[in-house]
């Protein structure tokens, strides 16, 4: 697959990211955002806005995964 030069034209999907870094203010709190596909695995890459660590848990409907865990941040 050839990707357009303009990233805005890349395939994208809305995913829910969950940071798993112990002690992070956002630990285990789901954040929904728009993620663009990458040409190489991992297809979707996230980074925690609180601790800056890579997000290892990305959940979405496209791969059949169900969002689990806490659904309210407050
Ligand atoms: Zn974090």
PDB file of the backbone (N, CA, C, O) and the ligand in Angstrom, with CONECT records:
HET     ZN  A 101       1
ATOM      1  N   UNK A   1       0.838  -1.199   0.000  1.00  0.00           N
ATOM      2  CA  UNK A   1       0.000   0.000   0.000  1.00  0.00           C
ATOM      3  C   UNK A   1       0.869   1.244   0.000  1.00  0.00           C
ATOM      4  O   UNK A   1       1.857   1.334   0.730  1.00  0.00           O
ATOM      5  N   UNK A   2       0.486   2.197  -0.829  1.00  0.00           N
ATOM      6  CA  UNK A   2       1.211   3.461  -0.887  1.00  0.00           C
ATOM      7  C   UNK A   2       0.469   4.517  -0.074  1.00  0.00           C
ATOM      8  O   UNK A   2      -0.742   4.697  -0.208  1.00  0.00           O
ATOM      9  N   UNK A   3       1.222   5.201   0.765  1.00  0.00           N
ATOM     10  CA  UNK A   3       0.596   6.203   1.608  1.00  0.00           C
ATOM     11  C   UNK A   3       0.703   7.589   0.974  1.00  0.00           C
ATOM     12  O   UNK A   3       1.742   7.947   0.418  1.00  0.00           O
ATOM     13  N   UNK A   4      -0.361   8.352   1.062  1.00  0.00           N
ATOM     14  CA  UNK A   4      -0.320   9.734   0.555  1.00  0.00           C
ATOM     15  C   UNK A   4       0.711  10.549   1.311  1.00  0.00           C
ATOM     16  O   UNK A   4       1.007  10.264   2.472  1.00  0.00           O
ATOM     17  N   UNK A   5       1.257  11.558   0.658  1.00  0.00           N
ATOM     18  CA  UNK A   5       2.259  12.395   1.307  1.00  0.00           C
ATOM     19  C   UNK A   5       1.636  13.240   2.408  1.00  0.00           C
ATOM     20  O   UNK A   5       2.297  13.603   3.382  1.00  0.00           O
ATOM     21  N   UNK A   6       0.372  13.544   2.240  1.00  0.00           N
ATOM     22  CA  UNK A   6      -0.316  14.334   3.251  1.00  0.00           C
ATOM     23  C   UNK A   6      -0.871  13.400   4.324  1.00  0.00           C
ATOM     24  O   UNK A   6      -1.719  12.552   4.048  1.00  0.00           O
ATOM     25  N   UNK A   7      -0.382  13.568   5.541  1.00  0.00           N
ATOM     26  CA  UNK A   7      -0.779  12.655   6.621  1.00  0.00           C
ATOM     27  C   UNK A   7      -2.276  12.714   6.888  1.00  0.00           C
ATOM     28  O   UNK A   7      -2.863  11.754   7.388  1.00  0.00           O
ATOM     29  N   UNK A   8      -2.886  13.837   6.557  1.00  0.00           N
ATOM     30  CA  UNK A   8      -4.319  13.988   6.785  1.00  0.00           C
ATOM     31  C   UNK A   8      -5.124  13.039   5.908  1.00  0.00           C
ATOM     32  O   UNK A   8      -6.293  12.767   6.182  1.00  0.00           O
ATOM     33  N   UNK A   9      -4.495  12.542   4.858  1.00  0.00           N
ATOM     34  CA  UNK A   9      -5.192  11.633   3.959  1.00  0.00           C
ATOM     35  C   UNK A   9      -4.938  10.176   4.309  1.00  0.00           C
ATOM     36  O   UNK A   9      -5.476   9.264   3.682  1.00  0.00           O
ATOM     37  N   UNK A  10      -4.105   9.977   5.325  1.00  0.00           N
ATOM     38  CA  UNK A  10      -3.826   8.602   5.732  1.00  0.00           C
ATOM     39  C   UNK A  10      -5.072   7.980   6.347  1.00  0.00           C
ATOM     40  O   UNK A  10      -5.930   8.676   6.889  1.00  0.00           O
ATOM     41  N   UNK A  11      -5.153   6.670   6.252  1.00  0.00           N
ATOM     42  CA  UNK A  11      -6.242   5.986   6.965  1.00  0.00           C
ATOM     43  C   UNK A  11      -6.096   6.209   8.454  1.00  0.00           C
ATOM     44  O   UNK A  11      -4.995   6.141   9.000  1.00  0.00           O
ATOM     45  N   UNK A  12      -7.196   6.470   9.094  1.00  0.00           N
ATOM     46  CA  UNK A  12      -7.147   6.715  10.529  1.00  0.00           C
ATOM     47  C   UNK A  12      -8.369   6.091  11.185  1.00  0.00           C
ATOM     48  O   UNK A  12      -9.383   5.821  10.541  1.00  0.00           O
ATOM     49  N   UNK A  13      -8.240   5.877  12.460  1.00  0.00           N
ATOM     50  CA  UNK A  13      -9.336   5.266  13.203  1.00  0.00           C
ATOM     51  C   UNK A  13      -9.316   5.806  14.626  1.00  0.00           C
ATOM     52  O   UNK A  13      -8.269   6.179  15.155  1.00  0.00           O
ATOM     53  N   UNK A  14     -10.474   5.838  15.218  1.00  0.00           N
ATOM     54  CA  UNK A  14     -10.555   6.299  16.596  1.00  0.00           C
ATOM     55  C   UNK A  14     -10.297   5.126  17.531  1.00  0.00           C
ATOM     56  O   UNK A  14     -10.974   4.100  17.465  1.00  0.00           O
ATOM     57  N   UNK A  15      -9.317   5.292  18.396  1.00  0.00           N
ATOM     58  CA  UNK A  15      -8.948   4.237  19.326  1.00  0.00           C
ATOM     59  C   UNK A  15      -8.932   4.779  20.745  1.00  0.00           C
ATOM     60  O   UNK A  15      -8.852   5.985  20.981  1.00  0.00           O
ATOM     61  N   UNK A  16      -9.009   3.854  21.667  1.00  0.00           N
ATOM     62  CA  UNK A  16      -8.912   4.223  23.073  1.00  0.00           C
ATOM     63  C   UNK A  16      -7.571   3.744  23.617  1.00  0.00           C
ATOM     64  O   UNK A  16      -7.256   2.555  23.573  1.00  0.00           O
ATOM     65  N   UNK A  17      -6.795   4.678  24.125  1.00  0.00           N
ATOM     66  CA  UNK A  17      -5.475   4.364  24.663  1.00  0.00           C
ATOM     67  C   UNK A  17      -5.534   4.318  26.178  1.00  0.00           C
ATOM     68  O   UNK A  17      -6.193   5.136  26.820  1.00  0.00           O
ATOM     69  N   UNK A  18      -4.830   3.344  26.734  1.00  0.00           N
ATOM     70  CA  UNK A  18      -4.764   3.225  28.186  1.00  0.00           C
ATOM     71  C   UNK A  18      -3.302   3.124  28.602  1.00  0.00           C
ATOM     72  O   UNK A  18      -2.598   2.191  28.217  1.00  0.00           O
ATOM     73  N   UNK A  19      -2.852   4.101  29.395  1.00  0.00           N
ATOM     74  CA  UNK A  19      -1.482   4.077  29.886  1.00  0.00           C
ATOM     75  C   UNK A  19      -1.364   3.065  31.025  1.00  0.00           C
ATOM     76  O   UNK A  19      -2.219   2.985  31.908  1.00  0.00           O
ATOM     77  N   UNK A  20      -0.283   2.300  30.974  1.00  0.00           N
ATOM     78  CA  UNK A  20      -0.081   1.277  32.008  1.00  0.00           C
ATOM     79  C   UNK A  20       1.132   1.579  32.878  1.00  0.00           C
ATOM     80  O   UNK A  20       1.574   0.724  33.646  1.00  0.00           O
ATOM     81  N   UNK A  21       1.669   2.783  32.762  1.00  0.00           N
ATOM     82  CA  UNK A  21       2.842   3.120  33.552  1.00  0.00           C
ATOM     83  C   UNK A  21       2.467   3.305  35.018  1.00  0.00           C
ATOM     84  O   UNK A  21       1.637   4.152  35.348  1.00  0.00           O
ATOM     85  N   UNK A  22       3.081   2.510  35.901  1.00  0.00           N
ATOM     86  CA  UNK A  22       2.761   2.642  37.326  1.00  0.00           C
ATOM     87  C   UNK A  22       3.054   4.052  37.846  1.00  0.00           C
ATOM     88  O   UNK A  22       4.138   4.593  37.632  1.00  0.00           O
ATOM     89  N   UNK A  23       2.072   4.632  38.531  1.00  0.00           N
ATOM     90  CA  UNK A  23       2.259   5.947  39.116  1.00  0.00           C
ATOM     91  C   UNK A  23       1.916   7.098  38.202  1.00  0.00           C
ATOM     92  O   UNK A  23       1.873   8.245  38.646  1.00  0.00           O
ATOM     93  N   UNK A  24       1.668   6.817  36.926  1.00  0.00           N
ATOM     94  CA  UNK A  24       1.301   7.878  35.993  1.00  0.00           C
ATOM     95  C   UNK A  24      -0.078   8.421  36.358  1.00  0.00           C
ATOM     96  O   UNK A  24      -0.970   7.652  36.714  1.00  0.00           O
ATOM     97  N   UNK A  25      -0.262   9.759  36.272  1.00  0.00           N
ATOM     98  CA  UNK A  25      -1.585  10.325  36.586  1.00  0.00           C
ATOM     99  C   UNK A  25      -2.693   9.762  35.714  1.00  0.00           C
ATOM    100  O   UNK A  25      -3.863   9.770  36.097  1.00  0.00           O
ATOM    101  N   UNK A  26      -2.320   9.275  34.541  1.00  0.00           N
ATOM    102  CA  UNK A  26      -3.313   8.741  33.614  1.00  0.00           C
ATOM    103  C   UNK A  26      -3.350   7.216  33.623  1.00  0.00           C
ATOM    104  O   UNK A  26      -3.965   6.595  32.757  1.00  0.00           O
ATOM    105  N   UNK A  27      -2.685   6.622  34.610  1.00  0.00           N
ATOM    106  CA  UNK A  27      -2.625   5.164  34.642  1.00  0.00           C
ATOM    107  C   UNK A  27      -4.017   4.551  34.642  1.00  0.00           C
ATOM    108  O   UNK A  27      -4.871   4.894  35.459  1.00  0.00           O
ATOM    109  N   UNK A  28      -4.221   3.637  33.705  1.00  0.00           N
ATOM    110  CA  UNK A  28      -5.468   2.864  33.603  1.00  0.00           C
ATOM    111  C   UNK A  28      -6.689   3.726  33.274  1.00  0.00           C
ATOM    112  O   UNK A  28      -7.824   3.273  33.422  1.00  0.00           O
ATOM    113  N   UNK A  29      -6.463   4.963  32.829  1.00  0.00           N
ATOM    114  CA  UNK A  29      -7.579   5.819  32.440  1.00  0.00           C
ATOM    115  C   UNK A  29      -7.641   5.862  30.904  1.00  0.00           C
ATOM    116  O   UNK A  29      -6.689   6.302  30.259  1.00  0.00           O
ATOM    117  N   UNK A  30      -8.751   5.411  30.323  1.00  0.00           N
ATOM    118  CA  UNK A  30      -8.850   5.378  28.867  1.00  0.00           C
ATOM    119  C   UNK A  30      -8.972   6.782  28.267  1.00  0.00           C
ATOM    120  O   UNK A  30      -9.715   7.627  28.765  1.00  0.00           O
ATOM    121  N   UNK A  31      -8.221   7.005  27.184  1.00  0.00           N
ATOM    122  CA  UNK A  31      -8.330   8.242  26.425  1.00  0.00           C
ATOM    123  C   UNK A  31      -8.635   7.887  24.973  1.00  0.00           C
ATOM    124  O   UNK A  31      -7.938   7.080  24.358  1.00  0.00           O
ATOM    125  N   UNK A  32      -9.673   8.494  24.444  1.00  0.00           N
ATOM    126  CA  UNK A  32     -10.037   8.235  23.063  1.00  0.00           C
ATOM    127  C   UNK A  32      -9.434   9.302  22.162  1.00  0.00           C
ATOM    128  O   UNK A  32      -9.512  10.496  22.449  1.00  0.00           O
ATOM    129  N   UNK A  33      -8.834   8.851  21.069  1.00  0.00           N
ATOM    130  CA  UNK A  33      -8.234   9.790  20.140  1.00  0.00           C
ATOM    131  C   UNK A  33      -8.194   9.215  18.740  1.00  0.00           C
ATOM    132  O   UNK A  33      -8.518   8.050  18.513  1.00  0.00           O
ATOM    133  N   UNK A  34      -7.784  10.067  17.799  1.00  0.00           N
ATOM    134  CA  UNK A  34      -7.689   9.647  16.409  1.00  0.00           C
ATOM    135  C   UNK A  34      -6.265   9.198  16.113  1.00  0.00           C
ATOM    136  O   UNK A  34      -5.310   9.934  16.362  1.00  0.00           O
ATOM    137  N   UNK A  35      -6.125   7.987  15.580  1.00  0.00           N
ATOM    138  CA  UNK A  35      -4.802   7.434  15.308  1.00  0.00           C
ATOM    139  C   UNK A  35      -4.656   7.133  13.825  1.00  0.00           C
ATOM    140  O   UNK A  35      -5.562   6.592  13.192  1.00  0.00           O
ATOM    141  N   UNK A  36      -3.495   7.495  13.283  1.00  0.00           N
ATOM    142  CA  UNK A  36      -3.206   7.234  11.876  1.00  0.00           C
ATOM    143  C   UNK A  36      -2.438   5.940  11.726  1.00  0.00           C
ATOM    144  O   UNK A  36      -1.606   5.587  12.561  1.00  0.00           O
ATOM    145  N   UNK A  37      -2.735   5.240  10.641  1.00  0.00           N
ATOM    146  CA  UNK A  37      -2.004   4.009  10.370  1.00  0.00           C
ATOM    147  C   UNK A  37      -0.554   4.310  10.007  1.00  0.00           C
ATOM    148  O   UNK A  37      -0.252   5.321   9.374  1.00  0.00           O
ATOM    149  N   UNK A  38       0.331   3.416  10.420  1.00  0.00           N
ATOM    150  CA  UNK A  38       1.728   3.487  10.027  1.00  0.00           C
ATOM    151  C   UNK A  38       2.002   2.417   8.981  1.00  0.00           C
ATOM    152  O   UNK A  38       1.369   1.361   8.974  1.00  0.00           O
ATOM    153  N   UNK A  39       2.963   2.704   8.090  1.00  0.00           N
ATOM    154  CA  UNK A  39       3.282   1.722   7.041  1.00  0.00           C
ATOM    155  C   UNK A  39       3.829   0.418   7.593  1.00  0.00           C
ATOM    156  O   UNK A  39       3.707  -0.626   6.953  1.00  0.00           O
ATOM    157  N   UNK A  40       4.428   0.465   8.769  1.00  0.00           N
ATOM    158  CA  UNK A  40       5.030  -0.723   9.358  1.00  0.00           C
ATOM    159  C   UNK A  40       4.445  -0.956  10.752  1.00  0.00           C
ATOM    160  O   UNK A  40       4.020  -0.019  11.427  1.00  0.00           O
ATOM    161  N   UNK A  41       4.434  -2.209  11.164  1.00  0.00           N
ATOM    162  CA  UNK A  41       3.964  -2.498  12.530  1.00  0.00           C
ATOM    163  C   UNK A  41       4.857  -1.841  13.565  1.00  0.00           C
ATOM    164  O   UNK A  41       6.049  -1.683  13.301  1.00  0.00           O
ATOM    165  N   UNK A  42       4.358  -1.454  14.714  1.00  0.00           N
ATOM    166  CA  UNK A  42       2.925  -1.513  15.033  1.00  0.00           C
ATOM    167  C   UNK A  42       2.139  -0.471  14.235  1.00  0.00           C
ATOM    168  O   UNK A  42       2.570   0.671  14.078  1.00  0.00           O
ATOM    169  N   UNK A  43       0.994  -0.889  13.744  1.00  0.00           N
ATOM    170  CA  UNK A  43       0.221  -0.028  12.861  1.00  0.00           C
ATOM    171  C   UNK A  43      -0.188   1.257  13.563  1.00  0.00           C
ATOM    172  O   UNK A  43      -0.122   2.347  12.995  1.00  0.00           O
ATOM    173  N   UNK A  44      -0.610   1.102  14.807  1.00  0.00           N
ATOM    174  CA  UNK A  44      -1.029   2.280  15.560  1.00  0.00           C
ATOM    175  C   UNK A  44      -0.090   2.499  16.736  1.00  0.00           C
ATOM    176  O   UNK A  44       0.224   1.583  17.495  1.00  0.00           O
ATOM    177  N   UNK A  45       0.343   3.741  16.857  1.00  0.00           N
ATOM    178  CA  UNK A  45       1.301   4.066  17.916  1.00  0.00           C
ATOM    179  C   UNK A  45       0.775   5.246  18.727  1.00  0.00           C
ATOM    180  O   UNK A  45       0.373   6.276  18.185  1.00  0.00           O
ATOM    181  N   UNK A  46       0.792   5.060  20.028  1.00  0.00           N
ATOM    182  CA  UNK A  46       0.326   6.123  20.901  1.00  0.00           C
ATOM    183  C   UNK A  46       1.383   6.482  21.920  1.00  0.00           C
ATOM    184  O   UNK A  46       2.290   5.699  22.206  1.00  0.00           O
ATOM    185  N   UNK A  47       1.250   7.683  22.464  1.00  0.00           N
ATOM    186  CA  UNK A  47       2.170   8.117  23.509  1.00  0.00           C
ATOM    187  C   UNK A  47       1.351   8.806  24.594  1.00  0.00           C
ATOM    188  O   UNK A  47       0.478   9.626  24.312  1.00  0.00           O
ATOM    189  N   UNK A  48       1.646   8.459  25.818  1.00  0.00           N
ATOM    190  CA  UNK A  48       0.904   9.043  26.926  1.00  0.00           C
ATOM    191  C   UNK A  48       1.227  10.525  27.056  1.00  0.00           C
ATOM    192  O   UNK A  48       2.390  10.927  27.047  1.00  0.00           O
ATOM    193  N   UNK A  49       0.162  11.339  27.179  1.00  0.00           N
ATOM    194  CA  UNK A  49       0.371  12.775  27.321  1.00  0.00           C
ATOM    195  C   UNK A  49       0.802  13.180  28.714  1.00  0.00           C
ATOM    196  O   UNK A  49       1.180  14.331  28.937  1.00  0.00           O
ATOM    197  N   UNK A  50       0.751  12.259  29.648  1.00  0.00           N
ATOM    198  CA  UNK A  50       1.103  12.563  31.026  1.00  0.00           C
ATOM    199  C   UNK A  50       2.543  12.167  31.344  1.00  0.00           C
ATOM    200  O   UNK A  50       3.307  12.965  31.886  1.00  0.00           O
ATOM    201  N   UNK A  51       2.905  10.936  31.008  1.00  0.00           N
ATOM    202  CA  UNK A  51       4.241  10.454  31.367  1.00  0.00           C
ATOM    203  C   UNK A  51       5.160  10.331  30.147  1.00  0.00           C
ATOM    204  O   UNK A  51       6.367  10.142  30.293  1.00  0.00           O
ATOM    205  N   UNK A  52       4.588  10.439  28.951  1.00  0.00           N
ATOM    206  CA  UNK A  52       5.412  10.429  27.748  1.00  0.00           C
ATOM    207  C   UNK A  52       5.839   9.046  27.292  1.00  0.00           C
ATOM    208  O   UNK A  52       6.584   8.909  26.321  1.00  0.00           O
ATOM    209  N   UNK A  53       5.370   8.021  27.988  1.00  0.00           N
ATOM    210  CA  UNK A  53       5.734   6.661  27.620  1.00  0.00           C
ATOM    211  C   UNK A  53       4.837   6.164  26.483  1.00  0.00           C
ATOM    212  O   UNK A  53       3.695   6.602  26.348  1.00  0.00           O
ATOM    213  N   UNK A  54       5.363   5.252  25.672  1.00  0.00           N
ATOM    214  CA  UNK A  54       4.535   4.680  24.607  1.00  0.00           C
ATOM    215  C   UNK A  54       3.325   3.955  25.179  1.00  0.00           C
ATOM    216  O   UNK A  54       3.399   3.283  26.208  1.00  0.00           O
ATOM    217  N   UNK A  55       2.214   4.113  24.478  1.00  0.00           N
ATOM    218  CA  UNK A  55       0.996   3.420  24.892  1.00  0.00           C
ATOM    219  C   UNK A  55       1.027   2.010  24.317  1.00  0.00           C
ATOM    220  O   UNK A  55       1.126   1.813  23.106  1.00  0.00           O
ATOM    221  N   UNK A  56       0.939   1.034  25.218  1.00  0.00           N
ATOM    222  CA  UNK A  56       0.961  -0.355  24.764  1.00  0.00           C
ATOM    223  C   UNK A  56      -0.449  -0.905  24.578  1.00  0.00           C
ATOM    224  O   UNK A  56      -0.651  -1.901  23.883  1.00  0.00           O
ATOM    225  N   UNK A  57      -1.409  -0.255  25.200  1.00  0.00           N
ATOM    226  CA  UNK A  57      -2.778  -0.736  25.115  1.00  0.00           C
ATOM    227  C   UNK A  57      -3.615   0.223  24.287  1.00  0.00           C
ATOM    228  O   UNK A  57      -3.937   1.328  24.723  1.00  0.00           O
ATOM    229  N   UNK A  58      -3.958  -0.216  23.093  1.00  0.00           N
ATOM    230  CA  UNK A  58      -4.844   0.549  22.232  1.00  0.00           C
ATOM    231  C   UNK A  58      -6.045  -0.324  21.900  1.00  0.00           C
ATOM    232  O   UNK A  58      -5.899  -1.437  21.395  1.00  0.00           O
ATOM    233  N   UNK A  59      -7.212   0.186  22.186  1.00  0.00           N
ATOM    234  CA  UNK A  59      -8.415  -0.597  21.970  1.00  0.00           C
ATOM    235  C   UNK A  59      -9.297   0.087  20.932  1.00  0.00           C
ATOM    236  O   UNK A  59      -9.432   1.310  20.914  1.00  0.00           O
ATOM    237  N   UNK A  60      -9.886  -0.721  20.080  1.00  0.00           N
ATOM    238  CA  UNK A  60     -10.776  -0.168  19.072  1.00  0.00           C
ATOM    239  C   UNK A  60     -11.768  -1.203  18.609  1.00  0.00           C
ATOM    240  O   UNK A  60     -11.648  -2.388  18.919  1.00  0.00           O
ATOM    241  N   UNK A  61     -12.748  -0.741  17.862  1.00  0.00           N
ATOM    242  CA  UNK A  61     -13.787  -1.642  17.384  1.00  0.00           C
ATOM    243  C   UNK A  61     -13.368  -2.370  16.110  1.00  0.00           C
ATOM    244  O   UNK A  61     -13.903  -3.433  15.794  1.00  0.00           O
ATOM    245  N   UNK A  62     -12.417  -1.802  15.385  1.00  0.00           N
ATOM    246  CA  UNK A  62     -12.082  -2.341  14.070  1.00  0.00           C
ATOM    247  C   UNK A  62     -11.460  -3.728  14.151  1.00  0.00           C
ATOM    248  O   UNK A  62     -11.595  -4.533  13.229  1.00  0.00           O
ATOM    249  N   UNK A  63     -10.770  -4.005  15.272  1.00  0.00           N
ATOM    250  CA  UNK A  63     -10.131  -5.312  15.407  1.00  0.00           C
ATOM    251  C   UNK A  63     -10.960  -6.249  16.274  1.00  0.00           C
ATOM    252  O   UNK A  63     -10.523  -7.346  16.622  1.00  0.00           O
ATOM    253  N   UNK A  64     -12.169  -5.796  16.617  1.00  0.00           N
ATOM    254  CA  UNK A  64     -13.047  -6.667  17.377  1.00  0.00           C
ATOM    255  C   UNK A  64     -12.821  -6.628  18.871  1.00  0.00           C
ATOM    256  O   UNK A  64     -13.550  -7.277  19.622  1.00  0.00           O
ATOM    257  N   UNK A  65     -11.841  -5.893  19.313  1.00  0.00           N
ATOM    258  CA  UNK A  65     -11.584  -5.838  20.739  1.00  0.00           C
ATOM    259  C   UNK A  65     -12.627  -4.977  21.437  1.00  0.00           C
ATOM    260  O   UNK A  65     -13.107  -3.982  20.893  1.00  0.00           O
ATOM    261  N   UNK A  66     -12.956  -5.374  22.622  1.00  0.00           N
ATOM    262  CA  UNK A  66     -13.899  -4.600  23.414  1.00  0.00           C
ATOM    263  C   UNK A  66     -13.127  -3.727  24.389  1.00  0.00           C
ATOM    264  O   UNK A  66     -12.105  -4.137  24.938  1.00  0.00           O
ATOM    265  N   UNK A  67     -13.623  -2.535  24.591  1.00  0.00           N
ATOM    266  CA  UNK A  67     -13.005  -1.641  25.572  1.00  0.00           C
ATOM    267  C   UNK A  67     -13.366  -2.118  26.968  1.00  0.00           C
ATOM    268  O   UNK A  67     -14.534  -2.311  27.306  1.00  0.00           O
ATOM    269  N   UNK A  68     -12.328  -2.299  27.760  1.00  0.00           N
ATOM    270  CA  UNK A  68     -12.563  -2.789  29.113  1.00  0.00           C
ATOM    271  C   UNK A  68     -11.912  -1.863  30.115  1.00  0.00           C
ATOM    272  O   UNK A  68     -11.177  -0.944  29.754  1.00  0.00           O
ATOM    273  N   UNK A  69     -12.194  -2.119  31.376  1.00  0.00           N
ATOM    274  CA  UNK A  69     -11.602  -1.297  32.419  1.00  0.00           C
ATOM    275  C   UNK A  69     -12.483  -0.108  32.724  1.00  0.00           C
ATOM    276  O   UNK A  69     -13.618  -0.025  32.256  1.00  0.00           O
ATOM    277  N   UNK A  70     -11.954   0.815  33.514  1.00  0.00           N
ATOM    278  CA  UNK A  70     -12.753   1.979  33.929  1.00  0.00           C
ATOM    279  C   UNK A  70     -13.139   2.832  32.721  1.00  0.00           C
ATOM    280  O   UNK A  70     -12.341   3.016  31.802  1.00  0.00           O
ATOM    281  N   UNK A  71     -14.342   3.339  32.730  1.00  0.00           N
ATOM    282  CA  UNK A  71     -14.826   4.156  31.624  1.00  0.00           C
ATOM    283  C   UNK A  71     -15.012   5.598  32.028  1.00  0.00           C
ATOM    284  O   UNK A  71     -15.333   6.440  31.190  1.00  0.00           O
ATOM    285  N   UNK A  72     -14.818   5.894  33.284  1.00  0.00           N
ATOM    286  CA  UNK A  72     -14.969   7.272  33.746  1.00  0.00           C
ATOM    287  C   UNK A  72     -13.667   7.732  34.373  1.00  0.00           C
ATOM    288  O   UNK A  72     -13.077   7.037  35.200  1.00  0.00           O
ATOM    289  N   UNK A  73     -13.227   8.918  33.967  1.00  0.00           N
ATOM    290  CA  UNK A  73     -11.970   9.447  34.486  1.00  0.00           C
ATOM    291  C   UNK A  73     -12.179  10.200  35.781  1.00  0.00           C
ATOM    292  O   UNK A  73     -11.217  10.487  36.494  1.00  0.00           O
ATOM    293  N   UNK A  74     -13.400  10.520  36.092  1.00  0.00           N
ATOM    294  CA  UNK A  74     -13.653  11.290  37.292  1.00  0.00           C
ATOM    295  C   UNK A  74     -14.707  10.622  38.147  1.00  0.00           C
ATOM    296  O   UNK A  74     -15.055  11.134  39.211  1.00  0.00           O
TER     297      UNK A  74
HETATM  298 ZN    ZN A 101       1.215   7.671  31.304  1.00  0.00          ZN
END
